[in-house]
Amino acid sequence: MERGQGGKLALAKLPTILLRPQSRPPAESLKDVRTSKLLEKVIPGCTVHGDGARAWKSESKRLRLRFKNVVHCKMQFSKLVRVRRLPKLTGTQCLDQTWKQLKRYIPKELRSRDQTTRRDNHRLEEYVWSFLFRMNVRPKLLEALGKLAQKANNATR
């Protein structure tokens, strides 16, 4: 997630991993990080923050991106970094707030697996992509919706 005015949010769908209820998911693998291509969207000069998964750090290093780890379980959400020899406070605050908004946007009764088919719930993915669209076009939402409606109208002709 880019910080600042007009910052963009980028998401990537990773393969579904089956877990026992209430269990902790594994950290992303190097293959997951590379497949996501999220780091390729990072503007050079920005700091990438990771939550401890080693794959993010090694891929950031390979792409020559500045990287810092934060440890959320120790209530660490920011780091002091030097940018052009000046200290700057950076962190995951924007991402944490966006994650909180996304969780509020998705209805509480919606589950990750469809109860009848026992497969991934496609409605959950629709809500996530809808949220992503709203986040990335928020200043011009009505204009963007109008363009989508025009495209849909032209496609049906």
C-alpha positions, 0 to 999 in steps of 0.5 A: 500500500502506498502512503500519502495522497492518492496512494494505491492498494495492491492485492494478490490472490495466493493459493488456498491453504487448508488449515484447522480452525483457529490455527495459525497460517504459515508464512508466505514462501519465496514462491508465493512472494514472487508469484504475487508480483507485489514487490514489483509494484513498489516505487523505488526509494520506498521502504517495504515493511514485513511482518517477519516472513523471510521471503519478503526480505530476501525478495526485497533485497533481490529487487534492491528495495529498502526493507524493515521488519516490524513485530506486531506481537510486540506491539511494534508498528513503525521503525525509524529509517534514514532517508537521504540521511534524515530520520523518518518514521515509517510503518504499517499504520496505513496498511493496518487501518486499511485492513481494519476497513476491509474487515468492516466492509465484508459482512460478518456472516460471510465465511471464507468457505461456502457451506453448501459446496465446501469450496472457496466462497466467491462472494468473499473475493467479490467483496475484496475486489470491490473494496480494492476498486473503491480504495484505488478510485475513491477520489473519482468513484462516481466518474469511474462507476459511470465509465464501467456502466458505459463499458457494460452498456456498450458490451451488451449491444 
